[in-house]
Each structure stands twice: as structure tokens, then as C-alpha cells.
Amino acid sequence: MKKKTSILLDEKEMDRALSRMAHEIVEKNKGSRDLCLVGIRTGGVPLANRLREKIKAIEGIEPPVGILDITLYRDDWSHLSQHPIIRKTEIPFSIDDKIIVLVDDVIYTGRTIRAALDALIDYGRPARIELAVLVDRGRRELPIQPDFSGLTLPTSKNEHVNCYLKELSGKDQVVLEKAVDNEN
């Protein structure tokens, strides 16, 4: 099988999508009071930091950012590895009575977000939890929908979305890979 690759978002388009999402977050919450961002490791962390900077530019207030590791909350961790890599969750603020915006790069089945909700609730009782994702690729297995998304793109099972972030890979790009038959 060969893979066909197409660029969904380049650096400028990604920045524009994040700017729009930041404005939507501020508008929906009538400002940034009591707003906290929590990035899901790995891709959600740099995106949460970028959203923080964009919200600061809009509101003049920098919302706190936390980092959430969901490894042991996943329902498939035993299928992924016998020895999962567990990283530190860093939420250096109380989430009680706060508006938490969970941030991730891509939503597909909804299972990562379900695990993130379970993990987050272990840290307190937020007033509300919202979800911001750069790419919503559809095909949910659980009834979970993002409140804010940069790009909505229904995909098939033989397609995969890769989100490259300059903080992690040196470039900003969202790419769609599709398996294609060698005979074509």
C-alpha cells in the first residue's frame, strides 16, 4: 500500500484557525475570567500555549495553562504497550469552579477525550469543561463533540491526520494521509 499525502493546513492557515478559535473561546465565555486551558499530552500542549497567547492579545489577561497526561486513563493502554510511558501531569492551579478548555490536536473516536475527562475530574470539580481541537476528523465512537475546532474534515478509516507542530517537529502543518492501492 502506498500513501497519498495532502496538506490540509499550512503554517498561516493553522495560525488563522487558532486565532479564530481564541476569539470564539473568549466570545462564548464572555471574556477570560475563570478561564483555564489544559493541553492533552502531546499535541494539545503547544496548542494550549498558543491559544493562551492569542487570548492574552485579545483580553490582556493570560489564562493559566496546565498539562494533562492521560496514559493510564486510556481504555486501550494495555493494547498499546506492556510498559506505557507515563509523563507528568502539571496543573499548578485549582480547577474548582473554573471554566476548563481541554485542548488537543485531533479528535477522532472521542476515546482520548473521554480519558482526559476522567483524568481531569481527579483534580477537582470545574464549573464547566469545553473542548478545543485543531482538527475534527469525525467518526466518533463516543458521544463527544468539540466546542471549538479549527478544521472539520470527515475522514474514512483508511485516512490519517497528522498534526505537525513546530514546538515538537520543527514545522507547522496538518497533513492528511490516505492509503491507496498500489495498482492505481
Secondary structure, DSSP 8 states (H G I E B T S, - for coil): -EEEEEEEE-HHHHHHHHHHHHHHHHHHTTSSTTEEEEEETTTHHHHHHHHHHHHHHHHS----EEEE--GGG-TTHHHH-SS------B--S--TT-EEEEEEEEESSSHHHHHHHHHHHTT---SEEEEEEEEE----SSS---SEEEEE----TTEEEEEE-HHHHSS-EEEEEEEE-TT-
